[in-house]
């Protein structure tokens, strides 16, 4: 049989100056899949040109069909039903579950790590004669290069 659509909300609002003139309606529709029993609902306030309430409600079926078809309600409601049918469900409770208490989880990771001391030491910075800080290693290398150049 497929999906059945029912108008489950029909709230007509009229002008305050003339309560016989419709200015908007809240249309609510429930779609139900006959095979799965799953259902979906959508509602929306729809503004309409001010119309006599008797005339408007006489054409309610055509109005509802127009809204559902032209504004994509059929597809939206069907999609909601399909999403319900395909979403994951909890596993059966009567299954045999893993015995986590009997498991030894975390072997080799039971001790907290110790802080390691820094292995590399920074070279000592020494002030040179010109007042610029310098590494001792660089100073010695520069002296050796100067001695080789003069030889």
C-alpha positions in Angstrom: 0.0 0.0 0.0 3.0 2.4 0.6 2.9 5.7 2.4 -0.4 7.2 3.6 -0.6 11.0 4.2 -3.1 12.6 6.6 -3.7 16.2 7.5 -3.2 16.2 11.3 -3.1 20.0 11.8 -5.3 22.6 10.2 -5.2 25.9 12.1 -6.8 28.7 10.1 -6.1 32.3 11.1 -8.4 35.2 10.0 -8.0 38.9 9.8 -8.9 40.7 13.0 -11.1 43.2 11.1 -13.0 40.5 9.3 -13.0 37.0 10.8 -14.5 35.5 7.7 -11.3 36.2 5.7 -8.5 33.7 5.9 -4.9 35.2 5.9 -2.9 32.1 6.9 -3.1 28.5 7.8 -0.8 26.1 9.8 -0.8 22.9 7.8 0.5 19.8 9.5 0.8 16.4 7.7 1.7 13.0 9.0 3.1 10.4 6.6 3.0 6.7 7.7 4.6 3.7 5.9 2.1 0.9 6.0 4.8 -1.9 6.0 7.1 -0.6 8.7 4.7 1.5 10.7 7.2 4.3 10.7 5.9 7.9 10.4 7.1 11.4 9.9 5.5 14.8 10.6 5.9 18.3 9.1 4.0 21.5 9.7 4.3 25.0 8.5 2.5 28.3 8.6 1.5 29.3 5.1 0.3 32.8 4.2 -2.5 33.0 1.7 -4.1 35.9 -0.1 -7.1 37.0 2.0 -9.9 34.7 0.9 -13.4 33.9 2.2 -13.0 31.1 4.8 -15.9 29.1 3.2 -14.3 29.2 -0.2 -10.8 28.5 1.1 -11.9 25.4 3.1 -14.0 24.2 0.2 -10.7 24.0 -1.8 -8.7 22.5 1.0 -7.8 19.2 -0.8 -6.4 21.0 -3.8 -4.6 23.5 -1.5 -3.0 20.7 0.5 -2.0 18.7 -2.6 -0.5 21.9 -4.1 1.6 22.6 -1.0 2.8 19.0 -0.6 3.7 18.6 -4.2 5.2 22.0 -5.1 7.1 22.6 -1.9 8.7 19.1 -1.7 6.8 17.8 1.4 6.2 14.4 -0.1 9.9 13.8 -0.7 10.9 15.3 2.7 8.4 13.1 4.6 9.4 10.0 2.7 13.1 10.7 3.4 12.4 11.1 7.1 10.7 7.7 7.1 13.6 6.0 5.2 16.1 7.5 7.6 14.2 6.0 10.5 14.2 2.6 8.9 18.0 2.7 8.1 19.4 4.1 11.3 21.4 1.8 13.6 19.5 0.0 16.3 20.9 -1.4 19.6 22.3 -4.9 19.6 20.1 -7.6 21.2 20.6 -7.7 25.0 20.3 -11.5 25.2 23.6 -12.0 23.3 26.8 -13.3 24.9 28.9 -10.2 25.6 32.7 -10.1 26.1 33.8 -10.7 29.7 35.9 -7.5 30.1 36.6 -8.3 33.8 38.5 -11.4 32.7 40.6 -9.6 30.1 44.0 -8.2 30.8 43.9 -4.8 29.0 46.8 -2.4 29.1 49.7 -4.9 29.6 52.9 -2.9 29.4 51.2 0.4 30.1 50.6 0.2 33.8 53.5 2.4 34.9 53.4 6.1 34.5 56.3 7.5 32.5 59.2 9.2 34.4 60.4 12.6 33.5 63.6 12.5 31.4 66.5 14.9 32.1 67.7 17.0 29.3 70.6 15.3 27.6 72.0 18.1 25.4 73.6 21.0 27.3 73.6 24.5 26.0 77.1 25.9 25.2 78.3 28.5 27.7 77.9 32.1 26.5 80.9 34.3 27.1 81.2 38.1 26.7 83.9 39.0 24.1 86.1 42.0 24.2 83.8 44.0 22.0 80.9 43.5 24.4 79.0 41.1 22.2 77.9 37.8 23.6 79.5 34.8 21.9 79.7 31.0 22.3 83.1 29.8 23.5 83.2 27.2 20.8 82.7 29.8 18.1 85.5 32.0 19.6 88.0 29.1 19.6 87.1 28.2 16.0 87.6 31.7 14.9 91.0 31.9 16.7 92.1 28.7 15.0 91.0 30.0 11.6 92.9 33.2 12.2 96.1 31.3 13.1 95.8 29.1 9.9 95.3 32.2 7.8 98.5 33.9 9.1 100.6 30.8 8.6 
